[in-house]
Amino acid sequence: MELIAIRVVVLVFSIVFHEVAHGWVAWKLGDSTAKDAGRLTMNPIPHVDLMGSIILPVMLAVTGSPFMFGWAKPVPVRVGYLNDPENDHPKVAAAGPASNLLLALISALALGVVALVANSVLSPEMLAQQAANSPLYFLVHLFQTAIMLNVVLAIFNLMPLPPLDGSWIVSRLLPAQYRWRYENLRRFGFFLVIGFLVLVKYTPAGKLFMWLIFSVAGWFLSLANNIAGILG
């Protein structure tokens, strides 16, 4: 039960941080809509979406799904209020995935320090005997979970599927004559995302997607190991 709670709490914190990042960057680029709405806060209550922030994460955690994700209420952004709407909107979109990669990096640094402390304070025999109940073990699992979940959130949201964050970045890069056709796909956004999840689960595309996730997460875990080794 404790491990399920860790996954859910880390996920809720991460998706809230993701939305705050969108709103904060929008504010810095001229649009104070999210700030005025009280959405630049880490208090989860204004951000929580019942299905995406609570029900779905708990269901995935309880069923032991290796692919855990969720969402919060999108922060309001008025593109026309941005200083340079055409170029600033993709920056606002990219801020969400970037915030998750930042959390993964912070978690990797923390994991490296925890591993160093564990190796310095406890002998291998003590680690083996006390692992399940040790506060250090709790922290190791917490930061490992944070790395994996934030990498999943970052990569998933960077997929070029409307209405995900990656679609706004791709839209800016497309020639004008193709952009409107791409933007028209937004009305099918829900079905596109569901279709993508079906592909991930039942086709070889899933193996590629998971390879990408584990490759990026592996880099952060290697960083943690290197920190522990270098500092040790």
C-alpha positions as CSV (number, residue, x, y, z in Angstrom):
1,M,0.0,0.0,0.0
2,E,2.9,2.3,0.8
3,L,4.4,1.9,-2.7
4,I,1.0,2.7,-4.3
5,A,0.7,5.8,-2.2
6,I,4.2,6.9,-3.3
7,R,3.3,6.5,-6.9
8,V,0.1,8.4,-6.7
9,V,1.5,11.3,-4.6
10,V,4.6,11.7,-6.9
11,L,2.3,11.7,-9.9
12,V,-0.1,14.3,-8.5
13,F,2.9,16.5,-7.5
14,S,4.5,16.1,-10.9
15,I,1.4,16.9,-13.0
16,V,0.6,20.0,-10.8
17,F,4.2,21.2,-11.2
18,H,3.8,20.6,-15.0
19,E,0.7,22.9,-15.1
20,V,2.3,25.5,-12.9
21,A,5.2,25.6,-15.3
22,H,2.9,26.3,-18.2
23,G,1.2,29.1,-16.3
24,W,4.5,30.6,-14.9
25,V,6.1,30.8,-18.4
26,A,3.0,32.3,-19.8
27,W,3.0,34.9,-17.1
28,K,6.7,35.8,-17.8
29,L,5.9,36.1,-21.5
30,G,3.0,38.5,-21.0
31,D,-0.1,36.5,-20.1
32,S,-1.1,36.7,-16.5
33,T,-4.4,34.7,-16.9
34,A,-3.2,31.6,-14.9
35,K,-1.7,33.9,-12.2
36,D,-4.9,35.9,-11.9
37,A,-6.9,32.6,-11.7
38,G,-4.8,31.5,-8.7
39,R,-3.2,28.6,-10.7
40,L,0.5,29.4,-10.0
41,T,0.4,27.4,-6.8
42,M,1.6,24.0,-5.8
43,N,-1.6,23.5,-3.8
44,P,-3.1,20.6,-5.7
45,I,-6.7,21.5,-5.1
46,P,-7.1,24.2,-7.8
47,H,-5.4,21.8,-10.3
48,V,-6.9,18.4,-9.5
49,D,-9.0,16.7,-12.2
50,L,-11.1,14.0,-10.5
51,M,-10.5,11.5,-13.3
52,G,-7.0,12.3,-14.4
53,S,-5.4,13.2,-11.1
54,I,-7.1,10.7,-8.7
55,I,-9.2,7.9,-10.2
56,L,-7.0,6.9,-13.1
57,P,-3.7,7.1,-11.2
58,V,-5.1,5.0,-8.3
59,M,-6.5,2.4,-10.8
60,L,-3.2,2.1,-12.6
61,A,-1.2,1.9,-9.4
62,V,-3.5,-0.8,-7.9
63,T,-3.4,-2.9,-11.0
64,G,0.4,-2.7,-11.1
65,S,0.5,-1.0,-14.5
66,P,4.1,-0.2,-15.6
67,F,2.8,2.8,-17.6
68,M,1.4,5.2,-15.1
69,F,0.3,8.7,-16.1
70,G,-2.4,11.3,-15.4
71,W,-3.3,14.9,-15.9
72,A,-4.5,18.0,-14.1
73,K,-6.9,20.7,-15.2
74,P,-5.0,22.7,-17.9
75,V,-4.1,26.2,-16.8
76,P,-5.8,28.9,-18.8
77,V,-3.6,30.6,-21.4
78,R,-4.7,33.4,-23.6
79,V,-2.4,33.2,-26.6
80,G,-3.2,36.7,-27.7
81,Y,-1.9,38.2,-24.5
82,L,1.6,36.8,-25.0
83,N,4.3,39.2,-26.1
84,D,4.9,37.3,-29.3
85,P,2.0,34.8,-29.6
86,E,3.3,32.8,-32.6
87,N,6.7,32.2,-31.0
88,D,5.9,32.3,-27.3
89,H,3.0,29.8,-27.3
90,P,5.3,26.9,-28.2
91,K,7.6,28.0,-25.3
92,V,4.6,27.8,-22.9
93,A,3.8,24.4,-24.3
94,A,7.4,23.2,-23.9
95,A,7.5,24.4,-20.3
96,G,5.4,21.5,-19.1
97,P,7.6,18.6,-20.4
98,A,10.7,20.6,-19.5
99,S,9.5,20.9,-15.9
100,N,9.1,17.1,-15.7
101,L,12.6,16.6,-17.0
102,L,13.8,19.1,-14.4
103,L,12.1,17.1,-11.6
104,A,13.7,13.9,-13.0
105,L,17.1,15.6,-12.8
106,I,16.5,16.8,-9.3
107,S,15.4,13.3,-8.3
108,A,18.5,11.8,-9.9
109,L,20.7,14.2,-7.9
110,A,18.9,13.3,-4.7
111,L,19.0,9.6,-5.4
112,G,22.8,9.8,-5.9
113,V,23.2,11.5,-2.5
114,V,20.9,9.0,-0.8
115,A,22.9,6.1,-2.3
116,L,26.1,7.7,-1.1
117,V,24.7,8.0,2.4
118,A,23.4,4.5,2.4
119,N,26.7,3.0,1.3
120,S,28.6,5.1,3.8
121,V,26.4,4.6,6.9
122,L,25.2,1.0,6.4
123,S,27.2,-2.1,5.7
124,P,26.0,-4.5,3.0
125,E,24.7,-6.8,5.7
126,M,22.7,-4.0,7.3
127,L,21.4,-2.9,4.0
128,A,20.2,-6.4,3.3
129,Q,18.6,-6.8,6.7
130,Q,17.0,-3.4,7.0
131,A,16.1,-2.6,3.4
132,A,12.4,-3.0,3.7
133,N,12.0,-0.8,6.7
134,S,14.9,1.7,6.3
135,P,14.1,5.4,5.7
136,L,16.9,5.3,3.1
137,Y,15.1,2.6,1.2
138,F,11.9,4.7,1.2
139,L,13.9,7.6,-0.2
140,V,15.5,5.4,-2.9
141,H,12.1,4.2,-4.0
142,L,10.6,7.7,-3.9
143,F,13.3,9.2,-6.1
144,Q,13.4,6.2,-8.5
145,T,9.6,6.6,-8.9
146,A,9.9,10.3,-9.4
147,I,12.5,9.7,-12.2
148,M,10.4,7.2,-14.0
149,L,7.0,9.0,-13.7
150,N,8.4,12.3,-14.8
151,V,10.2,10.8,-17.8
152,V,6.9,9.2,-18.8
153,L,5.0,12.5,-18.4
154,A,7.7,14.4,-20.4
155,I,7.9,12.0,-23.3
156,F,4.1,11.4,-23.5
157,N,3.4,15.1,-23.5
158,L,6.0,15.7,-26.2
159,M,4.2,13.4,-28.6
160,P,3.0,15.4,-31.6
161,L,-0.7,14.5,-31.0
162,P,-3.2,17.3,-30.5
163,P,-3.9,18.4,-27.8
164,L,-0.6,17.3,-26.2
165,D,2.1,19.8,-25.6
166,G,4.2,18.5,-28.5
167,S,1.6,19.4,-31.0
168,W,1.9,23.1,-30.3
169,I,5.7,22.9,-30.9
170,V,5.2,20.9,-34.2
171,S,2.5,23.3,-35.3
172,R,4.9,26.3,-35.0
173,L,7.5,24.4,-37.1
174,L,5.1,23.5,-39.9
175,P,4.8,25.6,-43.1
176,A,1.7,27.9,-43.0
177,Q,0.0,25.9,-45.8
178,Y,0.0,22.7,-43.7
179,R,-0.5,24.2,-40.3
180,W,-4.2,24.7,-40.5
181,R,-4.8,21.1,-41.5
182,Y,-2.8,19.9,-38.6
183,E,-4.6,22.3,-36.2
184,N,-7.9,20.9,-37.5
185,L,-6.9,17.5,-35.9
186,R,-7.5,19.1,-32.4
187,R,-11.2,18.4,-32.6
188,F,-10.3,14.7,-32.6
189,G,-7.7,15.1,-29.8
190,F,-9.3,12.7,-27.4
191,F,-9.6,9.9,-30.0
192,L,-6.0,10.5,-31.2
193,V,-4.6,10.1,-27.7
194,I,-6.7,7.0,-27.0
195,G,-5.6,5.6,-30.4
196,F,-2.0,6.2,-29.4
197,L,-2.4,4.4,-26.1
198,V,-3.9,1.4,-28.0
199,L,-1.0,1.4,-30.3
200,V,1.4,1.5,-27.4
201,K,-0.2,-1.5,-25.7
202,Y,-1.0,-3.7,-28.7
203,T,1.6,-3.0,-31.5
204,P,5.4,-2.8,-31.8
205,A,5.1,1.0,-31.4
206,G,4.7,0.3,-27.7
207,K,8.2,-1.3,-27.6
208,L,9.7,1.7,-29.3
209,F,7.9,4.1,-26.9
210,M,9.0,2.1,-23.8
211,W,12.5,1.8,-25.2
212,L,12.6,5.6,-25.4
213,I,11.2,6.0,-21.9
214,F,13.7,3.5,-20.4
215,S,16.6,5.0,-22.3
216,V,15.9,8.5,-20.9
217,A,15.2,7.2,-17.4
218,G,18.3,5.1,-17.6
219,W,20.4,8.2,-18.3
220,F,19.0,9.8,-15.1
221,L,19.6,6.6,-13.1
222,S,23.2,6.4,-14.4
223,L,23.7,10.0,-13.4
224,A,22.6,9.1,-9.8
225,N,25.0,6.1,-9.8
226,N,27.9,8.3,-11.1
227,I,27.2,10.9,-8.4
228,A,27.3,8.3,-5.7
229,G,30.5,6.9,-7.1
230,I,32.2,10.2,-7.6
231,L,31.3,11.6,-4.2
232,G,32.2,8.3,-2.6
